[in-house]
Amino acid sequence: MEDSPSPSGKLYLIPSLMGEVEPLEVLPLAAKKVIDMTYHYIVENEKSARAFIKKVLPSKSQDKLHIHVLNKYTQPEEIPAFLNPCEEGKHVGVISEAGAPGIADPGGDVVLIAHQKRIRVVPLVGPSSILMAMMASGMNGQNFAFNGYLPIDKNARNRKLKSLERLSQKSGQSQIFMETPYRNMKMFEDILSNCLPDTLLCIARDISLESEMIKTQTVAAWKKNKPDLEKKPTIFILSSVS
C-alpha cells in the first residue's frame, strides 16, 4: 500500500510576479485562494514577499503572517523547523523572489525535506521565466538543459559558452542560462564574440511584463541589432543548427 502524507498541513509552492503587473493577469485564481488561507510562509526576501501578498490580497492582515527567510545565508539546520506548522495541521506557502519556487531558487531545499517528512507538496501554476522562454524560443523543447549562472570570470565564461555550443551541436540539446541583470550586456557581447555566426540565440527579456521581448535569431543577426538588456531580467538560450 502506498504511503500517504501523515500531516494535514500542505506545502504550497506559490509562483510570484516577475515585475510590475496585475497579479491575476499572470496568476491563476488558485494562487489567490491559497494565499487567502495561508499564514505561514517560507520566502526568499521578506519585504518583497509581503509586498506580493499585499498586492494579491490587499485585505489580508500582515500582522498575522509568520515568515521564515530561506536564502543563501540560511543555515541548513534551520530549515526543518520551517515546516513545523505543516506537522501541526497548518498550511505553509513558499514564495521565491520572482517566478516559480524551486526553479533556480533555494526553495528546493525545503521541498526535499517536506518529502522526507511525508508532507504533501502542491505546486501551483504560474510564471517561470525559464520554461516560458523555452516555450517561446522555437528551439528543441524535447531536449534542453538549464545551466544556471555561467562563470563570472571572463575566460572561464568564454570556455563555458563554447562548450555549451559544442554540446548543442553534438546532441541537438538547447542550452538555457541566465545572468545577473547588471552583467547582461557583458554576457551578450561574450556570446557574440565566442559563438559561431549561424548558432541560434534566443533572448527572452522581461517575461510577462509589458516590456517583454522574446526573439530568436542567429548570432550573426544579433550583431546587427543589439537589444537593451541592461538591468533587465533575461534568459539566454543557445542552439547550434550545424
C-alpha positions in Angstrom: 0.0 0.0 0.0 1.4 3.4 -1.0 2.3 5.7 1.9 0.2 8.8 2.2 1.3 12.1 3.8 0.7 12.0 7.5 0.3 15.7 8.4 -2.8 17.5 7.2 -0.9 20.7 6.5 0.4 21.1 2.9 3.4 22.9 1.5 2.2 25.1 -1.3 4.7 26.4 -3.9 3.4 29.8 -4.9 4.8 31.5 -8.1 5.3 35.2 -7.6 5.3 38.1 -10.1 8.3 38.9 -12.2 7.8 42.6 -12.3 5.1 45.3 -12.0 1.9 43.6 -13.4 -1.6 42.9 -12.1 -1.4 39.6 -10.2 -4.4 37.9 -11.9 -3.1 38.7 -15.3 -0.4 36.1 -14.8 -1.5 34.1 -11.8 -4.4 31.6 -11.5 -7.2 32.2 -9.1 -5.9 29.2 -7.1 -2.9 31.2 -6.0 -5.1 33.9 -4.5 -7.2 31.2 -2.7 -4.0 29.6 -1.2 -2.7 33.0 -0.1 -6.1 33.8 1.5 -6.0 30.6 3.7 -2.2 30.5 4.4 -0.5 32.5 7.2 2.9 30.7 7.4 5.4 31.4 4.7 8.9 30.5 3.7 10.3 33.2 1.4 13.5 34.4 -0.3 13.0 38.0 0.7 10.6 39.1 3.4 10.0 42.6 2.2 9.2 41.7 -1.4 7.1 38.6 -0.2 5.0 40.8 2.0 4.5 43.3 -0.9 3.5 40.4 -3.2 1.0 39.1 -0.7 -0.5 42.5 -0.2 -0.8 43.1 -4.0 -2.6 39.7 -4.5 -4.8 40.1 -1.4 -4.9 43.7 0.0 -7.3 42.8 2.7 -5.0 40.1 4.3 -3.6 41.2 7.7 0.2 41.5 7.5 0.4 41.3 11.3 -0.9 37.7 11.3 1.8 36.4 8.9 4.6 34.2 10.2 7.5 34.4 7.8 10.8 32.4 7.6 13.5 33.6 5.2 15.3 31.0 3.1 18.2 32.3 1.1 22.0 31.6 0.7 22.6 32.8 4.3 20.2 30.3 5.9 21.9 27.6 7.8 20.8 24.1 6.7 20.0 23.0 10.3 17.4 25.9 10.5 15.3 24.7 7.6 13.4 21.6 9.0 11.7 23.8 11.7 10.2 26.0 8.9 7.9 23.0 8.3 6.7 22.7 11.9 3.3 24.3 11.1 2.6 21.6 8.5 3.1 19.0 11.2 0.6 20.9 13.3 -2.0 20.8 10.5 -1.4 24.3 9.1 -0.5 25.1 5.5 2.8 26.7 4.6 3.5 28.7 1.4 6.9 29.0 -0.4 7.4 32.3 -2.3 10.5 32.9 -4.3 11.9 36.4 -5.2 10.5 36.1 -8.7 8.8 33.3 -10.7 8.4 29.7 -9.6 9.8 28.4 -6.3 12.3 25.6 -6.6 13.5 26.6 -10.1 16.8 28.5 -9.9 15.7 29.2 -6.4 16.7 27.9 -2.9 13.1 26.7 -2.3 14.1 23.2 -3.5 15.9 22.6 -0.2 12.7 22.8 1.9 10.7 20.9 -0.6 13.1 17.9 -0.3 12.7 18.0 3.5 8.9 18.1 3.1 9.0 14.9 1.1 11.2 13.3 3.8 8.6 14.3 6.4 5.8 13.0 4.2 4.3 16.4 3.9 2.2 16.8 0.7 3.8 19.3 -1.7 1.5 21.2 -4.0 3.0 23.2 -6.9 0.7 26.0 -8.2 0.6 27.1 -11.8 2.3 30.5 -12.5 5.1 32.2 -14.3 8.5 30.6 -14.7 10.9 32.6 -16.9 13.0 29.6 -17.8 10.1 27.5 -19.1 8.3 30.4 -20.7 11.5 31.4 -22.6 11.9 27.8 -23.7 8.3 27.6 -24.9 8.6 30.7 -26.9 12.1 30.1 -28.4 11.2 27.8 -31.2 14.2 25.6 -30.2 14.3 22.0 -29.2 11.8 21.6 -26.4 12.2 17.8 -26.3 15.8 18.1 -25.1 17.1 21.1 -23.2 19.2 21.8 -20.2 19.2 24.7 -17.7 22.8 25.7 -16.8 22.0 28.4 -14.2 24.6 31.1 -14.0 27.8 30.8 -16.0 31.2 31.6 -14.5 31.9 35.3 -13.7 35.5 35.1 -14.8 35.6 36.2 -18.5 38.0 33.4 -19.7 36.1 30.7 -17.8 32.8 32.1 -19.1 34.0 32.1 -22.7 35.2 28.5 -22.4 31.8 27.5 -21.0 29.9 29.2 -23.8 32.0 27.4 -26.4 31.4 24.1 -24.5 27.6 24.6 -24.5 27.7 25.4 -28.2 29.6 22.2 -29.0 27.2 20.2 -26.8 24.2 21.6 -28.6 25.8 20.9 -31.9 26.6 17.3 -31.0 23.3 16.5 -29.2 20.7 19.0 -30.5 20.1 20.0 -26.9 19.0 23.6 -26.3 21.2 25.3 -23.7 19.5 27.7 -21.3 21.3 30.0 -18.9 21.0 33.3 -17.2 23.0 36.2 -15.8 22.7 38.8 -13.1 20.8 41.7 -14.8 23.6 44.3 -14.5 26.0 41.9 -16.3 23.6 41.0 -19.1 25.3 43.1 -21.8 28.8 41.6 -21.0 27.2 38.2 -21.3 25.6 39.2 -24.6 28.9 40.6 -26.0 30.7 37.4 -25.0 28.1 35.2 -26.8 28.6 37.3 -29.9 32.4 37.0 -29.7 32.6 33.3 -29.0 29.8 31.6 -30.8 29.5 30.7 -34.4 27.6 33.1 -36.7 24.9 30.6 -37.6 24.3 29.5 -34.0 20.8 30.4 -32.8 20.4 32.6 -29.8 17.1 33.3 -28.1 16.9 36.3 -25.8 13.9 36.5 -23.5 13.8 39.7 -21.6 11.2 41.0 -19.0 9.0 37.9 -19.4 5.3 38.5 -18.5 5.8 42.3 -18.4 4.7 45.0 -20.9 8.3 45.4 -22.0 8.6 41.7 -22.7 10.8 40.7 -25.7 11.4 37.1 -26.8 13.3 36.8 -30.0 15.3 34.0 -31.7 17.8 34.6 -34.5 21.4 33.8 -35.4 24.4 35.2 -33.7 25.2 37.0 -36.9 21.8 38.7 -37.0 22.1 39.8 -33.3 25.4 41.5 -34.2 23.4 43.8 -36.5 20.6 44.6 -34.0 21.7 44.7 -30.3 18.9 44.9 -27.8 18.9 46.8 -24.5 19.3 44.2 -21.7 20.9 46.5 -19.1 19.5 45.7 -15.6 16.6 43.7 -17.2 15.8 40.1 -16.2 16.9 38.0 -19.1 17.1 34.3 -20.2 19.5 33.2 -22.9 19.1 30.0 -25.0 21.7 28.7 -27.4 21.1 26.1 -30.1 23.6 25.1 -32.8 21.9 24.4 -36.1 25.1 22.9 -37.7 
